[in-house]
Amino acid sequence: MYEAGSDCGVEATMLKYLAADLAYEVADQAVQTHGGMGYAKEFDVERYWREARMLKLAPLTQELALNHLAVYGLGLPRSF
């Protein structure tokens, strides 16, 4: 869509929201699977969880992504 010159802001926001949510769920499950060692610096799981958590905060929080989808995707009035 981008290369064709179409406006793809809503689609990009949807993908960012879903990818961040899925990455966090998978990383959180990995920490749960490792138990107490999921927080240990010796294992990469801890770093994956931190990085997945950051995806939900930057560069756009999940709440702002939902607001963007509501306004531009669904045509609802601004709530912020």
C-alpha positions as CSV (number, residue, x, y, z in Angstrom):
1,M,0.0,0.0,0.0
2,Y,2.8,2.4,0.9
3,E,4.6,1.8,-2.4
4,A,1.4,2.3,-4.3
5,G,1.0,5.7,-2.7
6,S,-2.0,4.8,-0.6
7,D,-2.6,6.1,2.9
8,C,-1.7,3.1,5.2
9,G,-1.5,4.8,8.6
10,V,-4.4,2.8,10.0
11,E,-3.0,-0.5,8.7
12,A,0.5,0.3,10.1
13,T,-1.0,1.1,13.5
14,M,-3.0,-2.1,13.5
15,L,0.2,-4.1,12.7
16,K,2.2,-2.3,15.3
17,Y,-0.4,-2.9,18.0
18,L,-0.8,-6.6,17.2
19,A,2.9,-7.2,16.8
20,A,3.7,-5.5,20.1
21,D,0.9,-7.4,21.9
22,L,1.9,-10.8,20.5
23,A,5.6,-10.2,21.2
24,Y,4.8,-9.4,24.8
25,E,2.6,-12.4,25.2
26,V,5.2,-14.7,23.8
27,A,8.0,-13.2,25.9
28,D,5.9,-13.3,29.0
29,Q,5.1,-17.0,28.4
30,A,8.8,-17.7,28.0
31,V,9.5,-16.0,31.4
32,Q,6.7,-18.1,33.0
33,T,8.2,-21.2,31.5
34,H,11.6,-20.5,32.9
35,G,10.2,-19.6,36.3
36,G,12.6,-17.8,38.5
37,M,15.4,-18.1,36.0
38,G,13.3,-16.0,33.6
39,Y,14.6,-12.9,35.3
40,A,18.3,-14.1,35.3
41,K,20.6,-12.0,33.2
42,E,22.4,-15.3,32.1
43,F,19.4,-16.2,29.9
44,D,18.2,-14.2,26.9
45,V,14.6,-14.6,28.0
46,E,15.0,-11.6,30.4
47,R,16.2,-9.4,27.6
48,Y,13.5,-10.5,25.2
49,W,10.9,-9.7,27.8
50,R,12.3,-6.2,28.4
51,E,12.5,-5.5,24.6
52,A,8.9,-6.8,24.1
53,R,7.7,-4.6,26.9
54,M,9.3,-1.6,25.3
55,L,7.4,-2.3,22.1
56,K,4.2,-1.6,24.0
57,L,5.5,1.8,25.1
58,A,7.6,3.3,22.3
59,P,7.4,4.9,19.9
60,L,3.6,4.8,20.4
61,T,1.8,3.4,23.4
62,Q,-0.9,0.8,23.0
63,E,-3.5,3.3,24.2
64,L,-2.5,5.9,21.6
65,A,-2.6,3.3,18.9
66,L,-6.1,2.3,19.9
67,N,-7.1,6.0,19.9
68,H,-5.6,6.4,16.4
69,L,-7.5,3.4,15.2
70,A,-10.8,4.7,16.7
71,V,-10.5,8.1,15.1
72,Y,-9.0,7.3,11.7
73,G,-10.1,3.7,11.3
74,L,-13.6,3.8,12.7
75,G,-14.3,7.5,12.4
76,L,-15.1,8.0,16.1
77,P,-14.7,11.4,17.8
78,R,-11.3,12.1,19.5
79,S,-11.2,10.9,23.1
80,F,-7.9,12.6,24.0
